[in-house]
């Protein structure tokens, strides 16, 4: 612990040291031969930034407390009451009924996945690319992917996000049809479609906790 900050050190065959804040965890990646004194000093230098990131996470945690506790569920960014222990998985009168929390995947894939595929097809006309295939999968730490064979895979949890953030992810993956990287040319392509993509990208981080739920 340094200045009240708990962190985990992961050493590997790398040349530089870096810090990432993954929700409530602070992870320091350092070269194998780097001593503790230098690592502690690096954490101290970035203490203000670390606290800012942790505060952002705590704010999001409080905002979505009901979702985290299994009392509500997000549909297109809107919290809906959640009832567990039902005989089936369905939505009625603004309330979502699930057999259990793990049933969320079945509910969203059955009731919402086709909407993500349809929205991708519509946005493809604007972006100017045509994927070979679009499917909905279960990812552990990403919202979507685009392979070199032009097949786009989407996280079923996208249906929980506000529509404008769904659009950002879909446009992001569609732009990879033209640029299979994150070069300046790629981001310029994204910006042509979504001039405010940077703010959407930042807001998306508030929903990263969803990728850990319903497993």
N, C-alpha and C positions, 0 to 999 in steps of 0.2 A: 504493500500500500504506500502511495506517495501523495501527500497533501490531501488525504481523505479519499483518494481514488483507488479502488480495487481494480487490478488488471491481471490478465493472464499473458504470459510470455511464451511465444512459440518460436523456437529456433530452427533454422534450416540452412541449407547451402545457398544463401543469398548474400548480396553485397551491401544492401541498404537496410535501414530500420524504418518501420512504418507503424501507424496506429489506425485501427478501425474501431468504430463503435457500432456494434450489432445489437440493436435494442438496448438492453440494460448491461450488456457485456462490453468490456473494454479489452481489446486484444492487441498486443504488441508483437509484431513479427520482426525478428532480429537475426543477424548472422550468428552462426554457431559459436564463434570465438569472442563475441562481444560480452564484456563484463557487466555485472549488475549496476555498478556505479554509473556507467554511461547510459544504460537503459533507463535508470531512475531519473537521470538528468534530462533525458529526452522527454519523458513523461511530464516532468515539471515544466519544461518549456511550452508544452502544449496543453497544460492543465485547463486554461480558460476555454479553449476550443472543445476539450473533452466534456467539461461541465455543460457547455452550451448544447452539445449533442445529447447528453443524458437528459437535460431539461426538456428538450424537444420530444424525446421518447416518453418521458413521464407525462407531458401534456397530452400526448396522443393516447397514452394508457388510461388517463382519467376520462378523456373524451369518449372512449369506446369501452368503458368498464362493463357495460351490460353485455356487449358482444363477447368479451373475454370470459365473462362469468357464465355464459350460456343462457342468458335471460332474453337476449335479443339477437337478431341476425340482420345483416346488411343485404338489402336488395337495391341495386343501382344506387348505392350510397345512402340509402334511407334505412334507418333502424326500424325493424318490425318486431313485434312481440313474438317470442318463440315458446312453443309448448312441446315438451318432450314426453315420450311414452305413448304416442298415438299408434294406431294400427297401421297407418300409412304415412307417406311423406307428401304433403300437399300444402297449398296456400288457400286460405278462405277468409274473406272479409278483412284482409289486411293482417292476418295472423298466419305464421308459418308453423305447421305441425310436422314433427319428425319423430321417428321411432326412437332414435338416439342421436347424439351429436355427430357420430361418424356417418349417419345417414345424410348429412348435408351434401356430401359429394354426389350421391345418387339423385337427390332432389334437384340440385343445380344442373347436373348433366342432362337430366330428363326434361326439365322445365325451361332451362335457360340457354343451354349450349347452342342450340340452333340459331338463337338470336345473335350470338357472337359470330357465328359463321356467316350469317346474312349481312351483318354490319361490316365484316371484313371485305365481302364481295362488293359492297357499295363504296367503301373507301378506296378499294383498289382502282376504281374508275377515276377517282380524283388523283391518286398517287401516280397512276400510269403504269402499274405493274400487275402481272397476273400470276398468282401462285399456282403451282401444280396441284396443291391439295391444302386444305385447312382442316385441322382436327383439334379436338379439345382433350387435354390430358391432365394428369396430376403431377405438377412440378413441386419440388421441395423448396426452391429458393429463387424462382424466376417467374415472371409473368407470361413469358412467351419466348419462342425461338424461331429462327428462320435458317434452314439448312441450305447448303450449296445447291441441292436439287430442287430448290424453290418450294419446299414443303414447310408450311407454317404450322407450328404447334402452339396452342394457347392454354394457359392455366384456367381451369374451370372457375377458379375464384375471381376471375375478372368480372363476373356477373355481380359481384358484391360492390364493386367500385362505382363511384359516380360516373355517369355517361361520358363526361369530358376526359376523365382519366382512362376509361376504356379506349376512347378514340386515340389517346396518346400512345398507348401500348400497341394498338393495331397499326397505326401509321408508322410507328417505329419499326415494327417487323416488316411491313410492306416496303419501307424504304431500303431494307436490307436486300431486297430483290435487285436493287441497282448497285448497292455498295455493301459488300459482305464484311464490313468493318465499322469502326466508329471514328472514321476520319473526318476532317473538316468538311469534305464534300458530302459525307453522309448527313451530318447535322445541318448543313445548308439545305439539303433535300427535305429534311424534316421541317425545317423552319418555313419553307415555301408553303407547306400545307398547314402547319400550325405555328404561326408567328410567336405565340406565347408558350411554346413547348417547354422552355426552361422552367417556368413557374409550375407547369403541370408535372414535370419530372420531379421537382422538389416536393410537391404535395403528395406524390405517389409514395414517398418514403413513409408518410404517416400511416399507410395501410400495410406496411411490410409485415406486421404481426399476423396478418391473415394467413400467410403462407405456412405458419406453424400450427394453425388451428385445424380441428376436424380430422385428426389423423388417428 
